[in-house]
Amino acid sequence: MSVEELKPDVVEALPLAESNDRTGFIRRVYSHLLGAILAFAALEWALFQTPYAEAMAIWMLETSWMAVLGGFILVSWIASHVAHRVESRGAQYMALAGFIVAEAIIFIPMFWMAAAVGQGIIEKAVYVTLGAFFALTAIAFVSGRDFSFLRSFMMWAGLIALGTIVMGAAIGFHLGTWFSMAMIGLAGASILYDTSKIMRDYPDDRHIAAALELFASVALMLWYVLRLFLARR
């Protein structure tokens, strides 16, 4: 049956049905993002209740940071690939859970140093990150703009940043305040890009993958906001 043969009331209901489907998808994405953030916070808190967090932080700070970074990139790639490609919902959740665990581990030395300095640095960094996330999300939704044009910029900026981090670890030069600010900007662009994709492009059955991408962008911003606060001490 063609669209022309459908009853007028059914035709009029089609856009509304599509809108409701997309609204439901967006709600699922952000509910999963909230769950990922809460799981990350709970896991981090649990790790710091054990005597192993300090030992892990010291070991990660003393070992080759390139090895730690390489392992994290590998886990991130696998998690993203599974969440985007695999049909099994259980496997998608496992990918998200694995990524949350990887983030919690790599954040241990950063949180350990911030806690040692004190002065509420962790809380301030969290507030700044969440405030920036809500502001960027509002910009994307209210403006309705398509931010897909940021893809090429993010790809090249990400490669340059990765190369800079590897060179810094290999040669031993310090990545200063401007690098942290540039990475915060990259994380902000990623949030805009991810939000635009969630509004327009993501398939309705990939809310877990979309939440993983958003969580990765928020975590990246938190990392460099923390680094910026620590550099001022």
N, C-alpha and C positions, 0 to 999 in steps of 0.2 A: 504493500500500500504506500502510495506516495504521500508527501506532506500535504499536497493539495487536496487529497481525499480525506484527510483527517478533519474531524469536527473543529470548528473555530475555537471552541473553548479548550480543546486539547492542544492546538497549536499555540494558543496564548500561554498555556501552562508550561510549555517546554523551556523557555528562557528562565522562568522562575525555578523549575526543577534543577536546571544546570547551576543556577546561582546558589540554591540550597546545598547542592553537592559540593560546590567549591567552598562554601562557608563551613560545612562540616569538615572538609579536608583541612582547612586552615585551623580550625579549633583542635583537631587531632594533632597537628604539627606542634602547636604551642603548648598543648597539654603534655606532650611527650618531651618537649624542650624543658618545661618546668620540672618534670620528673627527672630528667637527666641532670639538671642543675642541683636539685635536692639530693639525688643519689651521690653526685660528686662531693657535695658538702658533707654528707653523712659519712662517706668513705674516708674523706680527708680527716674529719674529726676522729673517727675510729682509729685511723693509723697513728694519730698523734696521742692517743691514749695508751699506746704500747711503747715499750722501750726501743723499738726497732726504727722508729721514724728518724731519730737523730743519727743513728748509725747509717741508715740509708742515705740521709742527706749528706753526711760527711763523705761517704763512699762515692756518691755521684759527683760531688764537687771535686774530689781528688782524682777520679778516674778520667779517662778520655771522654770529653764532652761530645766529640764526634761520634763515638760509639753509642752513647746514650741517645743522641739525636738521630742517628741512623736507625736504631731499633724503634724509636718512636715513629719515625716516618714510615717504616715498614708496617707497623701495626695500624697506623692511620690509613695507609693505602689499602690494606686488606679489609679493614672495617668498612671504609667507604665503598669499595668494590662490591662487597657482599651486600651491603644495605641497598645499593642501587641496582644490582643485577639479579640476585637470588630471589626466587619466587617464595620460598618458605618464610612465613612470618616469624617462626621461631628462630631461624638463622639470622634474620634481620635484627631481632631483639638481641641475639648473642653478639652481633657486630657492634651494636650500640653499647651494650654492657662492656664489651672488651675495650672499646674506645674510652669509655668513662674511667675504667680501671687504669688504662695507660696514662690518661691525663692526670689522674690522682697521683700516680707514682712520679711522673716527671715534675709535678708541682711541689713535691716534698721539699727539695732544697730551697726553693723560693719562699715557701711559707715558713720554713725553719729559720731562714735568715731574717724574714720580716718579723717573726715572733721574738727573735733575739733582740732586735732593735727596739721593738715595742712601739709606744706612742700611737697605737691603733692603726698602724699602716694597713693591715689586712682589711679592716673594716672600711677605711677610707677608699682603698682600691676597689673593693666590691661595690661601694656606693657609686663611685665614678663610672665604673664599667656598666652597671645596670642602668644608670642615668643616661649614659651615651647610647646604650642598646635601645632603651625605650624611645629616646628622641629620634634615632635613625629609623626605627620601625614606624614611628608616627609619620615621619617625612615620606617614607615609601608608600604607606597606605593612604595618607591624605592627598599627596600629590598625584598618586596613580601613575607615576612615570615608569617607563620601562628602563631599568638600569642594566640591561644586558650588555650595553656598550662597555661596561666596566670589565668584562671578561678578559679582553686582551691586556688591559693595563694590569689586572691582578696577576695574570699568568707571568708576564715579564717581570713585574715587581717582585713576585714571589721567588722567581729564579734568581734574581739579583740578590735578594735578601738571603736566600739559602747559600749562595756562593759567598756572600760576605760573612755569614756565620761560620762557614767551614774554614775560610781563610783566617778569621779571627781566632778560631780554635787551634788551627795549625801553626800560625805564626806567633800568636800570643798578643795581638794588639787588642785594645779595649774598644768595645762597641759602645759609644757614648750616648749622651742624652738625645742627640738628633736622630740617631738610629732608632731608639725607643719610640720617639714621637712619630717617625716615619712608619714604623710597624703598627702603631695605634691607628694611624690613618689608613693603612692597608686593611686592618681588621674592620674598621668602619666601612670601607668600600665593600668588603666582603659581606657584611651584614646587609647593606643596601642591595647588593646583587642577589644574595640568597632570598631576601624578602620579596624581591621582584619576581624571582623564579617561582616562589611559593604561591604568589598571587596569580601567575599566568601559566607556567610551563610544567610544573611537576605533575606526573600522573597521580590520579586520586588514590592509588594503592601504595604510594611511596612516601607516606607521611613520616615513617621512621627514618628514612634516608634524609629527608628534608630537615628533621629535627637534629640529626647528627651533624649536618653541615652547619646549621645555625649554632649549635653547641660548640663546634670547633672554632667558629668565628668569635664567639663570646669568650671562650677560653684563651684564644690568642690575644684578644684585647686585654683581658685580666692580667695575663703574664707580663705584658709590656707596661701596663699601668703600674703594676707592682714594681717592676724594674725601674721605672721612672721615679717612684717614691723612694726606693732604696738608694738610688744614685744621689739623691739630695741629702742623705744622711752621712 
